[in-house]
Amino acid sequence: MEIKAMYEQLGISRAVYEYGERVLRDLRPRFDAIDQMAEFNQGKVIAAMQKNRVNATHFAATTGYGYDDEGRANLERVYADVFHTEAALVRPQITCGTHALAVALSANLLPGDELLSPVGAPYDTLEEVIGIRQSQCSLREYGVTYAQAELTPDGAFDYDAIRAAINDRTKLITIQRSKGYATRPSFSVAQIGEVIAFCKQVKPDVKVMVDNCYGEFVEALEPSDLGADMVVGSLIKNPGGGLAPIGGYICGTRECVERCAYRLSAPGLGQEVGANLGLMPAFYQGLFLSPTVVAGALKGAVFAANIYEKLGFACVPGASEDRHDIIQAVTLGSPEGVIAFCQGIQAAAPVDSYVTPEPWAMPGYDSEVIMAAGCFVQGSSIELSADGPIRPPYAVYFQGGLTWYHAKLGILMSLQKLVEAGLVQLPE
């Protein structure tokens, strides 16, 4: 069977397939550069594993309290070496990225302290963690205040506004690397390093945390290489490589990570408890595969930007721009466009492909959200997925793909659904 016939069997018309192939012809140099970055980061991960003498004993399961769990302790040493930090906390007890961020924030902020965001409003799910939207057990409820400095109109850091916002009570600065549900550019590691240096020049004792979700292994450096006191993320995103079924990580200074461990478990217990429940093989192997998996997701993001920008849709980042995370925003301009795109991604999934995603009032969000994710791990956004809030400017956020070929299929299927709905007309 020829490949065009295979795509037709999967629901992709010849016209959509051939349009995709025309777009792909010009992307080989971009894909080669992505592969070179994956090769570099693969070496970095292997070096950390070899340094820490990973062996079969580190894959043993522990239960109960999890005392003397050498596999868990060694994995945390591996993460610390990969991210070039003093310490790391890598646990299945961290349920998601928002949980990891909440642990890091609540552990390192005390009543009377102030949290500052120099990137404008935080991601939706952090609004209740901080207390911007009323919620029980928020930082606000415990006496932590919040301030933010807006970005400039072109999406850059406003250094004058940041300087004005830093005060005697500013204890911790949180920087969101990725765009969240906004159409601003994601920040490069170099940009993050510059704003960290600026903040510490204004107030040398301030701590800086970077929400690293979706950015791991996209570049050669991580924010922890350029002064971040903590980098925080989810294992069902980039660093889990699609194998980790749950979990999160916090890498940083020994002081910050120790406080996080006490907050996650209990004062006095810290990192000494927390059974791995047999997840060590998935955590180690997922990290090992992560640079290659991220490369596939990046190729998908670049392909999506080139597919949709050529059809007249605004894309962030643009088709020819450098990548700093795996997320591709496409502004489709209507609820119908967002829904059709997500339905295409779902139809391309290996799991639940027959399900039709619809917008719903998802917990933690202030507007209806549609999510497409036919994943092996529920909610795993390193797997092929797309989502977006049903609100202007009606942008959809595409990410993931455990292989480049699956990402390609998903993008073509999203376009197929838009064509069938009469929302897109292919060029002749």
Phi, psi and omega in degrees: 000129178285160189293328178297320179294324177297315178295323177297321178297328179276356176106008180263124180289161179298322181296316179292316180300313183292326173298316178300319180294325177295320178295319184295332185303329185267001189259000184302315178299322178295318181293323178298320180293322177296318179296323178294321177294320177298321179296318178298311183290330174298317177299322180297317180292315180298319180300319179293321179291319179293318179302321183265013170052050177301132180213177188299333179295338181282355181262001184291144179280146171232155181228181175061230182291331182075026178298148175056038179275093184289328177297317178294313181297321181288324176300321179292327174292322178298312179300317179300322179287322178298318183265003177056052178238169180287328186206169178208151174235113183231108191219144171289343179288346172275115193277337183192177180297318178299321178296315179300317179294319180296320177298313182297318181291310184291334179285333188244013174234136180242161178308133183096344177283162175237138176260134180239133172250116178271009182247022185078207184295144179282172175301147189312314186291344177276347182299320179282329175299315182284322183108012174297317167257138186302130177203145175295142176068019176290164175300322179300319180297333179265013172088017175263125179269168186222141175220156176218148174251126182287153174285162174289164182305333179267012174085017180262165176292137177262094188295326177295318179293323179295314179301318181293330184278335180286128181221187184298333183268353181292109184258323186219138177246129181248127182242122178268113184293316183272174188276343186062213177268055175225160180258024173280162174293151169284158185266140174286161176298322179298317178297318179296318178300321180295317181287328175298313180300320179296313181298319181286337173289320178292318181218095188302331184268004180288144177263146181236126176247137177246123170286104189267006184305135178076357184253345185301133175068013174281326179241174180285332179249157172246161180304333178293340175285343186237033167105358178294134177284334176214139165240137191227140178197182184248143178278350174264017166245214191310305192288348177277350175060018181084353180261326180296126182272353182188171170120165178209169180223151171225116177245139181175204179293154181300320181298311182295316183293322179298317178296321178298319179296321177294324179288322181292317180259271179196151175305133181092340180260307174055229186280358183286340182241163179120089183294149181274345173057029176081015184267359185300317179303318180293322181291315180293311184291326176298317177297319179301318182280343190307313181301322179288319179296317179299322178299318177298319179294322179294319177299319177298318180295317179296317178299315180299315180299318181288324176299310190274328178295322179293342177266003175098007180268142177287131181235139175230117356289165179290169187302327184255003184280156175294153181258138176236356173202180184266001186272135174241117176267134176232119179273111186264344169084358180204153175301322182297323178294315179299315182294315180297318178302310182295324179293329175293318178298317180296320182293340179269000187282152173281341182238132178059035180294338183276354182277142177255110181290144178224153177296146177206166182278083185284135180304137178094356182241151184261006174214165178298143182232140172249135182228130175245122182195092174271077193254156171287329176245122184304126177077008183286108185267011163274342170279163183303121182203162176206146181200169178178152176282144179274078179204154178304144008271019179060062177259145175249149183241112183258138177203163169085189186125106183294338173227153176300322184294325177289320177300317179301312179301315181299318181293316178297322180290324176298318178294320178303315181293323178293321177295314181296330179277359180075019182264348180221138173242124181287145175292152179292000000 
